[in-house]
Amino acid sequence: IDIEPSQIGRVVPVELGKQGLLVDRIYVLLVIAPGKSFSDAEKIELDQYLMSGGRMAFLMNAVTVDPLTRRAHASEANLDDLFDVYGWILNKDLVADARCAPYILQETSDDQAFSTDVLYPFYPVASDFNPGESVVKNLPPVAFSYVSSLDTRLASIRGVSAKVIVSSSRQSRRFAADSADTDPRHGIAPAEYTDANVPLAALVEGSFRSAYADSRDPAL
């Protein structure tokens, strides 16, 4: 997607169901880390915005990690059915990468508090970008926090084009939500990195079919 400087406008919050997602008013809709499930009415509004020629970017994970217990569990935004129709799957997993950012570990010893920086595989730093896509051209390495993987194999079946634009390194591993040990004190042995170039972000383009194309609702 090529965006001219004149097309860059303001970033403002949008409340679904209140304003209407008018294509001529919203250049791109950013769905960022939703903290709750989308209702059916909200999903219809997203779908109709896309069907009207709108652009959307979903910046979200399928797994939530409790900051206190560090337990991972699948989150539910209720968007999986939309993603399936549009051509991708957001896997309910976490990607660990040997190329990662540090985690500041707070500890105490003899009543003294101190902090230690430890490399944390669940904060992967991605620098494997698709060189043919301008949307990631000249990007510096990107640090993620608890990122889920993508599966774009449905795209061709749905009649759209999908290109992976950001991938993990060659020393990576995917962990299912219920088996991920996210304790920064434990670490991951080099031999445990059994995956490589795991898709973390993708660009999906084409003529999308509405997720409600077969709906009998007269309002659609």
Secondary structure, DSSP 8 states (H G I E B T S, - for coil): ----GGG--------TTTS---TTT-S-EEEES-SS---HHHHHHHHHHHHTT--EEEE--SEEE-TTT--EEE---S-HHHHHHHT-EE-SEEEEESSEEEEEEEEEETTEEEEEEEEEEEEEEE-EE-TT-GGGTT---EE-SS---EE-THHHHHTEEEEEEEE--SSEEEEEGGG----TTT---GGG--B-S-EEEEEEEE----TTTT---TT-
